[in-house]
Amino acid sequence: MQARNLRDLEKALRQTSYKLDSLGEELGPEDPVTFCTKTLGFTPTGYQREVLLDESQMVCLLWSRQSGKTTTVAAKMLWTALTRPGSNLAVVSPSMRQSKAVIGKMARLAARLPTGRVESIQKTRIDMANGSIIEAYPNNPHTIRGPSLNMVYCDEMNYIRDDKDLYDAILFTISATNGTFIASSTPGSSDSIFYQIWNNPAYKFSRHHVTWKDALEPNGPLKQNLLPTIRAQLESDPWRWMREMEAKFAENQESFFPLELLTNAVDEGLSYRDLAEQVTGKTLYAGLDFGKHRDYSVLAVVEHDRETKLASLVHLHRFPLETDYSGVIGYAKRLVDQWKEIVRITTDTTGVGDVVTAEMRNIGLKQTWGITFTAKTKTDILENLHRSLSSKRLKLAYDNDLIGEMNSERCEISKSGQLLFSHPSGTHDDRLWALGLACYGMKIGLSVTEYHPAIMFGKHVPYMPKLRWNPGQPSGLFFPEGYRNVTNTQ
């Protein structure tokens, strides 16, 4: 008890000393722009200066990617923490992983502060010597509503599930302190609070709009040599280009996976598991989409909770282009050896996938099943994925690349009534198909009914799984040993 009291006293003395020093010498620049140039070592652009000097209580940022949004807000929050001792500042985002990334950006900037200004830096929290705290909070209205906060920064707000409840909680917590709220995002679904904040005058926000043209050097941080790469990735998908680079609200009406559907599936507490992590007591299903030269090989792993009957995407790995299939097989083998809970790997056997799938089984991955992609099997796979999302039986981590791929997938009906899927030229949908294969394999796996051993006619009857299969389901399945192909049977 005495030791803890002593530590508390030492901390109080440091804070008092900090305040006394501040009276005797300039604490720092009087405004955040000078703070950036003199202390943090970077010169804000014109549009960054406007935000840094904006003293409005409610601020909305609709900025393109690569425009320096996180750096700007991080600098403003650090300056606020330094100049207002004892302040509590919060960062929330679609996922805790994203919030930690923002704290990480602040931590790198905080390392440039004069000695003695920072008490401690952790992955989710920065403690200043003057008693101010900057902390990452879960995207949970109940958690936000608890403390009294002087400033709340909500990053990528357009992609937060239950955003109305969170917004109400934020207003509640800053009302006690007359605090500041900064909301930022690239445009997403129009069915969101962020869309209303930006477009509805009834929401009294100071609004700042930045496009890729504004952010292009020398006027912003977007590098001239990086722009062609981004353009090649996104411009062939005009809807995504408009959202992410023009910072305009634009939704593809032909998309099979609308942004609202994807946003509602994002679980703020979910993040991808690393291959080195130990996973026990789980039921896992993997999907593997093959590619090498033009398309990527991607492996997705979905975890099924036996109690809640809910599934979560827990691992997503995209291999670099030109990765040999032996390397892909080796990664899958290592994953199975490490986690041991993967009961099924569903692969695309179209083209070279047939040979790769056979090789996977040859090396001992007997839980590998292959599906040949046809118009019908593609429809079955993506309709199953869509149903899992719309029924809220599948949860996703916040992954902008995956969300972009899924939202870019287009659907049209042929003259014969068949659904045809495609993605814009120059874009990729490999993550989407890997996830679709994993979820389809899970559907098949969960439809297996186990028959326990019994005694019949004096003989032991071995376990034989049976698939509940409806007529007309896709053919081309590779069934593990001990299974029979029941395609098109009752």
N, C-alpha and C positions, 0 to 999 in steps of 0.2 A: 504494500500500500504506500509506504514511504517513498519507494523508488518511483512509483507511478506519479505521485504528487510532485516529486522532484522534476520528472520529465515535463509534467504540465507547467510547472513554474518556469523551467528553462524555455519552453515554447512561448509562454506569455512574455518573458523578458525579451526574447528575440523579436517578437512582434512589436513590443513597445520600442525597442531599439530601432526597428525598421521605421516606425512612425516618427520618432525623433529625428532620425537621419533625413527623412523626407522633408521635415520642417527646416532643416539646416541646409539642405542642398536640393537641387531640382530632382524630383523623383524620376522624371522622364519627360519626353516631349509633351506639350500641352494638347496635341491632337494626334490621332492615330496615324495620319499620313507621315508626319515627322517621325513618329515612333518607328514606322516601317523603314524609312530611309536611314535614320541615324542609329537605330538599335538593332533592327532585324536584318538590315543590309540589302534591302531590295526597294526599288522605286516603283510605287504603284502606278498602274496605267490610269488613263482618264476616267474610265468607268469604274475602276476599283476605288479611286479617290472619292467618287460620288457616294459609294456605299459606305466607305470608312467614315466619311463626314456626315452621313445621314443620321440625325438624332431622333428620327421618328420612332415611336414605340412599336409599331408594327411594320415590318419590312418584308417585301417579297422579291425574290430573285428568280427570274426566268432566263437562265444562261445556257449557252451551248456547252458542249464538252470541250475540254482543253482550254477553258477561258480563265482559269485561275480562281474559280469560285471558292474552293476549299481554303486556299491560301489567304484569300481576302477575309473570309469569315474567321478563320483561325487567328489572324493578326488582330482583328477587331475584338475578339473575345479575350485574347491575352492582354491587350491594352486596357480593357474594362476591368479585368481581374487585378491588374497592377494599380490602377488609379482609384479603385473603389475597394478598399480593404474590407475583408469579411464577406465579400460577395459569393453567392452560389450560382454557378453557371452550368447549364446542362446541354448535352448533345444527344439527340435521338435521330434514328434513321430506320429504314425498313428492316435492318438486322443489326444485332449487336456487333457483328464483324465489321459492318460499315461504320458504326459509331466508333469502334476502336481505331479504324483507319483515320478518322478525323482527329481523334486524340493523338494518334501517332504523328500527324502533320503538325499539330500544335507543339508536341514534345520536341520535334526537330527545330522549330522556331524558338521555343523556350530555352534551348541549349545556347542560344546567342545572347541571352539576357545577362546583365552584370552579375557577378558572383554574389550569392546570398539572397537573390530575389526568389529563387525556387526552393521550396522545402523538399519536395520529393516528386518523382515522376513514376507512374505505374501505367500498365496497359490501358486501364480504363479511367485513370484519374491523374490530375495534376494538382498538387497542393502548393500554393504560393506562401512565401514567408510572412506575408501580411494577413494570412488567414483566409484568403480567397481560395475557392475550390472550383475546378473545372472537371466535370465528371460525365462519363458516358452512361446513359440510362437505357434500360430495355424499352422497346416500343410497347409500352403497357400503360394505358390510361391510369390505372390504379397506382402504379409506381410514381408517375409524374405528379399526380394529384397530392401526394403526401407532403413533400418538402415545399418550403417557400423559396422560389427561385427568382434571381434577379435578371437572368437572361436565359432564354431557351433557343437553341438553334436546331431546327428540324431539317435534315438533309434528305433530298430525294422524296419529298413529302407526297408527290403524286403517286408513289409506288408503295405507300403504307396502307396496309389493311386496317379496317376500322378507324379510318382517318377522322371521321366526325367525332368519335368518342375521345380520341387523342387531342384533337383541337380544343374541345370543351375543357379537357383536363389542363391543357396548357394555359388557357385563359384564366382558369381558376387559380392556378399556382402563381401566376405573375400579378394577379390582382392585389395580392397582399403586399407586394413590394413595389407596385407600379413599375414592374419590370419590362424588359424588351423581348419581343418575339421576332425571330428571323426565320422565314420559311423559304427554302430553295428547292428547285427541282428542274430536271429536263421535263418537257411536256409528256404527259401520258394520257390516261383516260379522261374524258370530259365528265364522267360520272364520279367526281371527286371534290373534296373541299378545296384542294389547291386550284383546281380549275375555276371554282367560284371566287376564290381569293383574288385570282388574276383578272377575271372578267367582270365580276359583279361589283359595281360602285358601292354597294351597301357594306362591303368589307373595306374598312378604312385602313388600307395599307399603302405605304410608299412603294412603288413598283419600279423595278430596274430590269430592262430587257437587253440581253447581249447575244449577238449572233456570231457565227464563225468569222464573218467579215470584220466585225468589231474587234475580235480577239486575235486576228492575224498580226504577226510581228511586222513592223516595229511598234504597232499600237497595242499589242497584247502578247501573251505568252505562247500562242499557237505558232509552232515553227513552220516556216514555208516548206521545208523539205519533208515534213510529216503530213502535210495536207494531202498530197497525192495518194498516200497510203490510206488515209481515212476516206477520201473520196472513192477510191476503188472498192473499199469495203461496204460503203453505205449508199453511194449515190445511185447504184442500180436498184436500190430499194427506196423509191422517192418518199414513201411515208416515213421511214425511219430516218432518212436524211433530213427531212423537214423537222422532225421532232428533236433529234440529237444535235444537229448542226445549225439549222435555221431557228431553233428554239420556238417552233410553232406547234400549236395543238393540231394534230392531223392523225386521223385513224383510218386504216385501210378497211373499207367495208367488205372486202373480199376475204379478209383474214379468217382462218378457221379457229384461231385462238385469240379472241379480242383482249385488249389490254386490261379491261375490267376483270375478266375471268382470271388472268394471270396474276394481277395485283392481289385479288382476293385469296389466291393460293399461297402467297408469300407468308412464311412463318418467321416472325422476328427473332425467335430463339433458335432457329435452325441454321447450322453452318456445315460445310463439307468436312467429312472426316479425312484425316491424312492416312496414307497407306500404312504408316508406321504405328498407328493407333491399334490398341487391342480391342477387338469387338467380340463380345461373348453374349450368349443368351438371346441372340437376335435371329430373325429369319430374313435373309437377304436374297434379292433377285437382281441379276445383272443383265444389262443389254449391251451388245457390242455391234457397232456399225463400222464397216471396214472402208478404208480409203487409203490412198498413198500419194498420188501425183497431184490431182486437182482437188480431191476431197480429203478430209481428215478421217482418221480412225478415232472413234470416241467410245469410251467405256463409261456406262452409267450404272450406279448401284442404288437400288431402292430397298428400304427397310420396311418390313411389315410388322406392325404391332398386333400380336395375337389377341390382346385384351380389347383394345379400342377399335380394331379392324381398320386402322388408319395406316397409310403408307407415307414415307418421307424419302425424298431424294437426298442421300447422304454422301454420295461420292460421284464426281464427274471429272473425267480426265480426257483431255484432247491431246493426241499425239502430234508432234510436228509433222509437217509434210515430208514425204520420202522416208518415213520410218518403216523399216522392214517389218513384214508381218510376223517374223520370228520374234521381234521385239515386242509386238503387241501381244502375242501369245505368252511370252515370258512374263509380261506385266500381269496378265490375267491369272497365270499360274501362281505368281507371287501373292496376288491378292487373295486367291483361294487358300493358299497355304497359311497366310497371315491371319485371315479372319475366320476361316473354317466354317462359316455359317452360310455360305452362298450355296443355295440348294438348286439354283438353275441359272444358266447363262444362255440367253436367247440371242442368236446371231442372225445376220442377214446373209443368206447363202447365194444371193444373186451374183453371177460372174465368178470372180476369184474367191468370193466368200465361201463357196462350196468346198474348195480345197482347204482353205484355212480352217473351216469348221471341222472337217475330217481330221486335220492334223491336231487340233485341240483335243479331240477325243482320243486320238492315238497316244498322246503324251499323258493321259490319265484324267483329263477334265471331262469325266463321263456325264456330268450334269449339263453339258452343252447341248442345246437344241438349235436347229437351224430352221429359218423360215425364208422361202423364196419370195422376193417382192414381186407382186403383181398388183394390178389396179385394185383387186378385191382384198388382198391381204393388207395393202397399205390402208385401205378404208377401215378394215377391222382394227388395225393397230391404232390409228389416230382417233377413230371414234371411241375406242376403249379409253384412250388417254383423255379425251375431251370429257367423257362421262365421269372419269375419276376426279377431274378438276371441278366440274360443275356440281358434283355431289359432295364436294369438300372432303373426299376420301384420300386425296393426295396433297401433300404439303411440299412447297419448294423453298429453298433458300433464296435470298435476294441475289440474283445473278443477272446482271444487265445483258450479258452476251446471250445467255439462254433465253431470256425473255424476248430479246430482239429477234432471235432465230424463230421462236415459236410464233410470235406475232406476225412475222413476215410470210409464214406459210399460207399460201392461197388455196382456195378450193373453188372448183366450178363443176357443173353437172354436164356430162356428155349427152349426146343425142340419145344414147341407149339408157340414160338414167344413172350411169355410174359416176361416182364422185372421182374427180381427178385432182391430185395435189401437185403443187409446184412452188418453187421459190424464185424470187427475182434473179435474173442472170447476174453472175458475179458475186452472189451471196452464198451462204452455206446453211444447211439444215442438219448437219451431222449430229449435233447435240440433241436436237429434237428426236431424231430417229433412234438414237441410243436410249433415250429416256422412254420412248414409245415401246421399244423392244423389251426393256426391263419390265415395264408395267404389263405388257401383254404376256410375258412369261410368268409374271405373278398371277395374272388372271387364270392361266392354265394350271399353274401349281396349286392354287387355292381351290380349283375345281376337282382335284384328285381326292377321292374318298378312300380312306385306308380300311382294308378288311383284315382283321386280326386273325392269326393262325387259329385253326379249328381242327377237330378230329372228325374225319368222315370215312366211313367204311374201313376203319382201323388204320387209316393212313394220315400222316401229317400233311395238311394242305398249306403250302407256303404262301406268304403274303403276296398278293397281286393287286397293284393299284388299278383303279378303273377311272376313266375320264368321263365326266358328264359332258357330253359333246352333242351339239345340235346339228342337224343336217345342213349341208351347205357351207360349213366352216372351211377355212382355207386349207389346202393340201400343201405338201412340201415340207412337213415337219419331220425332223430327225428325232426319233424317240430313243431315250436311253435304253440300255440293255435291260430286259425284264419287262419292257413295255411293248404293247402292240399298237400299231397304227390304227386308230379308230376313226379316222377322218371319214366324214359322211356316213356315220353309223349312229344308231340310236344310243 
